[in-house]
């Protein structure tokens, strides 16, 4: 039997043990904060790589990442449902347009701190941001593995 800390010895199936319970309590908020910071850094990367997207500061990027996440959580499911026939006809390519609309709407709400030059800039910026988000999600799974 491999060595384990005393708190984990004798745990029942399904019970995380004392250390696992403490880690589970702190990991969920920590994972959310780290992901939010990394997505804000991804927005700064998008602004650096593509001149059609401008972000004034890291604070503006934090706010923009929050607003994009809020729009994606609240508005995106409704838009996907309403545009389902078009999405099926375009074999899912219309989802890129929905991502661009979310990106452009966040820029419209935030004003001068987060600017997008036009819809094509929103499309390219949302593609780069989505790719960065996928890389961040893979990294987050390695940093905070599911228990």
N, C-alpha and C positions, 0 to 999 in steps of 0.2 A: 504494500500500500504506500503510495507516495506521501511525502510530508505535506500536511496542511495545517493552517493555524487552528487553534483550539476552537474558535467560534464556528468553524465550518465542519468540525468533526461531529458526526452523529446527526446531521440534519436529515430531515425527511424529504422524500421526493416532492418537489414542487416548492418547498420552503427555501428561500434564498440564503438563510443564515444571517447572522448579525452583521457581518461585513457587507454581504451582498445587499441587504436591506438598506444600509446606510448609503452605499454607492448608488442604489437605484433612486433614492430620494434626491441626491444631489446631481445626478447625471442628466436627468431630463431638462432641468432649467439650464444647466451648463451647456448641454448640447444645443439648445435653442439659441443661447447667446453667442456661442462660437459660430454657429451656422449663419446667424444674422451678421456678425462682423465679417465673416468670409464673403458673404454675398455683397456686402457694402464694398469690400475690397475688389470684388469682381466688377462692380459698377465703375470703380475708378479705372480698372484695367480696360473696360469697354471704352471709356472716355479717352484713354491713352491710345488705344489701337485704332479707333475710328473717329475721325474729326466731326462727324455729324451728331455725336453725343457729347455733351459737356456737363461736368459735375464740378461745382465750385470747391467743395472741401469734403473731408471724410465725414463730418457731421451731416452734410447734405446727402452724402451717399448712404449713411445710416438711415436717414429719414426716407430717402427714395426706396431703399431696399424694403423698409417696413411697409410703405404704401404699395409697392408692387406686390409684395406678399399678401397684403390685405385684399387687394383687387383680385389676385389669383385665387384666394380662398373664398371670396364672397361673390364676385361677378363672373369669373371664368366658367364655373359650372353651369350657370344660367345661359351664358352665351354659347357654350358648347351644345347645350340641349336645344336652344332655339335654332342653331345653324346646323343641326344634325343632317338634314337632307343634303345641304351643300357640301358638308364634310364627307359624306358618303360618296357623292358624285366626284369629288376631287381626290378620292382615295386618301383622305386624311391631311392633305396639303393645306386645307383651309385652317387647320389648327395653328399654322405659322402666322396667318393673318390675325387670328385671335390673340396670340402672344404679342404681336406687334401693337394691336389695339390697347392691350393692357399696359404695355411699355409707354406708348404715346399718351394714354390717359393719365398715367402717373406723372409724366412730365408736364402735362397741362395743369394738373392740380398743384404741383410744387412751384411752378413759375420760374424765377430766375436762378434758383439753386441747381436745378436739374433741367437741362434743355435738350430737346431733340429737334433737329433741323426740319424734318418732314417725315412722311410715312415711310419712305424708303429707308431713311436713317433709323426709324423705329424698328423696321423689319430686320435690318442688318444688326442693329444693337441688341435686339431681343434674341437673335440667333447666337451671337457671341455670349450673351448673358446666360442663355440656356445651356450652352456647352460648358461654361464655367460652373453653372449650378450642378450639372451632372458630375463633373470632376469633384466638386465639393461634397456632394452626397456620397460618392465612393470613399472619399477620405474620411468623412464623418462616420461611416460604418466601420472603418478600421480603427478609428480613435475611440468610438463608443459602441462596442459590439452589443448586439441584442442579447439579453440574458434569458 
